């Protein structure tokens, strides 16, 4: 097996050059086929600008594609991320080629249909080539070829997780050859264990080790320096996986900040560009719902007015994104009353709830006016449900991570609600489970997760035995 591993390592640079040339050849071939497709009867009818743009773009690709980190090792990294980078790189190359035809005042001669055929054909071919290459490498690594032997240093939470991921995905080609662990850290059977730090260099040279993954806590910086110094003369790749899983915050994302590596510990995944897309979806969805349900909203408002004196709507102060105070709209489901300094949640048989209000609360129809808050950008369709201000003051002292749920916009429905945690939270345990589900949603948010929650809310999330 070592022969195959050394062969791949030895010829890595040549393989990278071969893949680069294959990409350029793919771009040219897709352009040639696009010309055949666009001008099937007379190939010569294609204006010269088509050939110029094609060859010019091939030259540009030799410069642009490597800049997107497409020819380094993607072992252990996501193929989806690779595909996204590849499409972004090709899109830039294509746009540069089209821009060149504009600068040459030849856009009138350039066939738009040809450009479309060329773009789509090249994108599909490049993705297919990468998937095929990725699959072949994964197959080879799965049977033990092109593997890298790894020594894990530190077997706490992060070290155990790295071991789990490496052993669960044999296609990545990482083989755990040894583990350096403290006396109080149990290691898997069958994996050589090192307990003396001074034995690490000896072990690494004896086996030999291709990579070392340091999974020690930040507090062990001196120990990490000693290990790195002891291996300074060895040709071993060293990766540091900061033990950030010990921080119970929202995420652990590396970024370049002012030219320095920085770790974001508390930034929700739903911010940034994806957050903008979520906001666009929220407002569009709210506009459609309010338009389609406007007759129902009018009927509910009339029934509330008829059932008891007072307004059809009322507003409650809640905490929005990053703790900003917002006013949440709801249909009034109780008789008009006032509470001083305390908020009493509705309970089963609560005399304050009107007959129509009981139905609205049981079916969550009293929440429909909150689509107005979504339309105003104060709430999301999906997110942690907003709690009463008094409850925030109480639970933020009793539940350590309670206030993290306010790092995103509150929602009309959420992960906790479709899992049965809605309505009255009369015990600390109930609130803890709701917060646990809210934080799971924030940490694992995706657009498709929102779609799933909306789908399940339509079937089972509007009613519940705890909603009074």
Order of alpha helices (4+ residues) and beta strands (2+ residues): alpha-alpha-alpha-alpha-alpha-beta-alpha-beta-beta-alpha-beta-alpha-beta-beta-beta-alpha-alpha-beta-beta-alpha-alpha-beta-alpha-beta-alpha-alpha-alpha
